[in-house]
Each structure stands twice: as structure tokens, then as C-alpha cells.
Amino acid sequence: MYRSFYSFCAIVSLFIFSPMVAFGDAALNAPAEAALAAAIADAQIRRDNAREDRFAFSTRVETGDEDNPLIELSFDPQRPADEQYILLHPSEEENPKARRKMLKQRQKDLQKMAEKGEEATPDRDLVIKDPKKLLNNSAHFEREEGANYVFSFQLAPGSFNFGDDNGEEHEKEGKTKEDDDDFASHLKGEMFISKEEQRLTGVRFYAPKSFKPMAVAKIKHFNIMMDIAPAWPDGPLVTTHQTVTVRGKAMFKKFEEQTTITNFGFEKR
């Protein structure tokens, strides 16, 4: 489903900001509705005030894979171009084969981006751009949970994709853009808004029941939980932590993925 561990980090941050849609539901609980509106405005203000900001950060990926349980990298836009991205774990001593594979994949990703005229900006990819787009005009106040209001919403068609934007992954794996639309239709979303700060604190994507994204595969459990916080006190909102749990069967074989991704050490540059 994902091209590489690093592009996965970016994809998870990017796919939630899809087609522009309106927001609103007169039936929402009034205090919760006010908090949601304030949180959306807060995210937009933070984003606008930080349009030119770059920042350093580190990412830790815990894969649950016995052969390679920990991936850790750091990024700093102020370092030389070929040193901005540094793979810390696995080290050469820990797992030389996995390290070579990841570095090779990273070079391929960078080469593809260069060919498209794109610039690698993993720091900017983590910035929450506009939560309003995510709600797909379907926000519904669901419940209070601890210090948060929780809103449910329906994902927009195509807002969760399998591969990159130009469809190369679809063609290679026999998928179509319609597959993306169908995948999103099986998912539900929840948005978490803090009561006191009136700020976006998390987003959850989950499948209420099992589904078949394609003829040869069935997903029995799908859950992604993303924690969101300011990169620094008055900085943009970024994804700080996410857990991914997927279980199912493909080509008559069971599979299970459980991954935890933590982004930390944000420093404005």
C-alpha cells in the first residue's frame, strides 16, 4: 500500500487535505460547534503565519517487525542538500541489509521527485493545512471524550489513496483511481477538538466493518489514529504521533501491520 516508510509518513499527513468542501451543520451541539469553528480558524492562522517557515525534526518508526523493529531518521533543511536527511536506525551495525535498502529507496524517491520538478520538503509535508477540507461537509458532533469534543465525518471520495498522484503505483499494481474512491467509501473519520484550548488535537480513520478494496484482498480491521499539536507554541500544527493497525487477507494469506510513527524535536529554522 505504501511506497516506502518515509513516503508513508508524508502520505499520512497529506491525504487528509483533499477536495475543498464547505463546513457546517446547524444541528451540532453549540459549545462543540463553537470549539470546532475556533479550531479550524486556529489551524488556518497557524498555517498562514508559518508559510515560509522551515524546521528540523526527527521521526521514529516502530514497525513490530522482528528483523527491523526500529527506524529512526532526522531532517534539517539547513544541512547540505545531500545531508538533510540522515538515517540513524538501523545503523550499519544493527542491520546493514535493511539500511542499504532504505537508503536506496530514498534515493529513488528523490530522483522521481526531481524528474517531476518537485522539491523534497518533509518538514512542510507534516504541516496541517486545512482541517475544513477533511470534514467533507459532514461533521456531526458525536460525543465528549476526556478533554475533547469528538466529531464524526464521512471521507470524500479519493481522499485516501494507494500510491502517488500520477497513478504509477495504480498501473503497476493493477489499481485504478476508482479504487481510491471506493477505499475511502469504506472508511469513517473522527476529529478531536480540545474543549479548553479549542484546538485540533487528533484525527482518526477507521473501517466500521470488513471490506474488500480489491478482488484478491479483504481488510478485516483498519484503524489510523493521528495526534496533532503545534510544532512550537505559536507554530503550525503538525502530526506528532500516529498508530496504524491493519489486519486482513490478500492472495489467500493473512497479514497484519502495526506501526507507530512519532515525530519529535521540532526546531524552527
N, C-alpha and C positions, 0 to 999 in steps of 0.2 A: 504493500500500500504506500510505503514511503520510500523515496529515492535514497536517502542516507540519514544517519542520525542527526546531522547538523541541519540539513534542509527540512527535516521533520520539525525541528524547533521553530524554524521560520514559518513553516506551513501552518502549524497550530496557531501561531499568533496572527497569521494573515487571513485564514479562511473565514473568520468571524465577521469580517467587514466587507460584506458583499453588496448586492444591488441596493441603491438608495431607496428607502421607503419612508413613509410617514409614520409618526408615532402618536398614539393617543387611544384612550378608552375611557369614556365618561363614567363607566361603572366601577372603576378602580377605587379601592379604599383611599380616602382623601389624604391621610398622612403619608401613606405609602406612595401614592401618586406624586405628592409634592417632593418626597425624597428622591424618587426616580427622575423627575424632571431636573432637580438640582444636581443629581449625579451625572446626568447626560451633559448638562451645561458645564459642570466642573471638568469632565473629561475633554470636552472641546476646547475650553480655555487653556488647560494644561498643554494640550496638543499644539494649539496655535502659538502659545508663548515659547514653545520649545522646537519650532520648525527647523531651526538651524543648529540645534544642539546635537552634539555627538557625545558618546560616553563609552567608557571601558566597562567590561563586566566579565564574569565567569559563568560557566554553565557546567552543571554536574548531572550526568545521566546514569541512573541506576537501572540496569536492564533486567535483572533477575536471571541473566544468562551465566551459567557456571563457568563457561570458558572466558567470558569477558564481562564481569559484573559491574564494572565502573568505567565510565567515560567522563573525562573532565577536560575542559578547554578554556582558554581565556582569549579575549578580544580587546584590542586597544587601537583605535583609529589613528593615534599619534605615532605608533611604531611604523617602521619602514613597511612598504607595501607587502613584501614577502614575509613579514614577521608579525603582521597584525593579528593573525590567527595562530595560536600556539596550542598544540595538543599536549596536555600534561599527563593524562592517563588514557589508555595504557602506555606505559613507558616502554622503552626497548627491552628493559629487563623483565617487565611484567608479562608482556605479550607482544613480541616483535611482529608476528604474523598479522594480528589484528591492527596493530599500529600502522604497518605498511599499507594495509587495505584501506584504512580510514583516510590516511594522507593522500593516497591515490584517488580515492573517491572525491575528496575535497578539491583536488586539482582539476578533476573532470568537471565538477560543478562550476568552478571559477572560469574554466575555459568556455563552457557553454554560455555563461553569463556574458563573458567578453565578446563572444561571437554575436550575441544579441544586442550588444551595445549597452548592457546593463552593468551597474556598479554594485559590488558586494557591500551591503550595509547591514550587517546582522544586528547592530545596535538599534537602528531605526526600525528594523523589522519587528522588534519587540514592543514598539510603542502602540498603545491602544488608540485607534484613530477616530472612531465614531460609533459608540455603542448603539445609537439610534438605528443604524443600518441593520444591526443584528436582529432587532425586535420584530421586523417584518410586519409592522402594523398589527401585531397580535399579542401585545403584552397583556397579561392577566395576573392580577395580584393573587398569589397562591396561598402564602402563609407567612408567619413570623417564625424565624429560626434563630434563637440566640439574639445576637446584636444586629441581625439583618432582617430586612424585608426580602422576600423571595418572590420573583415574578416568573411565570412560565411563558413560553413563546414557541411559535412554530417556525422552523428554519425556512428560509427562502430557497426555492429550487436552485440547485447548483452551488449552494453556499458551502458545501463540504465536498472537496474534490479528491480524486485518487492520485493525480500527478501534477505536472507543471501546466502552465497556462497555454502552451502551444499545442497540447494534445499529443506530444511524442509518447508519453507513457501510456496513453489510451491506445494508440495504434500498436505499440509494442505488445501490450498485454491483451489486446482484443477487446478493449473497452471503448465506449463512446461517451460523448458529452451527456447523452440522455441517461447513462449510468449514474453520473454525478447527481443529476436532478432526482433520480429515483432513490439514491442513497440518502440524500437529505430528507426525503419524504418519510423515511422510517424513523427519523430522529426527533427528539423533543429537546427543548432547551430550558434552562433556568438561569436567571440573572440575580445576583445577590447584591443588595444595596445596604450599606450600613445606616442604621437608624440615626445615630448621633452625628457622624461626620457627613452623612448624605453623599456618600462616595461609592463608586463601583468597587466591590471587593472580590467578586468572583463570577465565573460563568461555568455552567455545567451542560454537557451534551450527553444524551443517553438514549438508548433504544428501549421503549417500554415493553417490547416483546421481540422474539427472534424474527429474523428476516433473511432473505436471500438476495444479496446485492448482485449476484450473477448465478447462472445456472449451476455451476460447479462448486458453489460456496454457500455456506449458511452461517450467519453470525447469531450466536445464542445469547451473548452478553456484550454490551458495548457501553462504556462509560468513560468520559473525559471530564476531569474537574480541574479548573484553572483558578489559581489565586492571583489577584491583581492588586497592585499597590504602587504608590509613587516611587520613581527611581531615586529621588531625593525629595525633601519636604515640599518644595514648590515645583518639582519636576513633573514630567509626563508620566502617565500611568503605563505600567509595563507588566508583563506576565512574570511573576516571581516564582511560581511553583505550579506544576501540573502532574496529575497522575492519569495514566492511560491503562485501562483494563479492557481487553478484547478476548473473547473466547468463541470458538466455533469449529467448523469443519470445512476443509477445502480438499478437493480431489480425494474424498473418502478418508482423509486423515485429519485427526483432531489437532487443533492448535490453540495456544494460549499466549497472549502477550501482556505483560505487566511492566510498565515503565514509569519511572518517576524522574521528572526533569526539574531541576532547581536552578534558577538564575539569580546571581547574587554579586555583591561587591561593585555596585554601580558607582562610577565616578565620572562626573561631568568633565568633558574635555573642551 
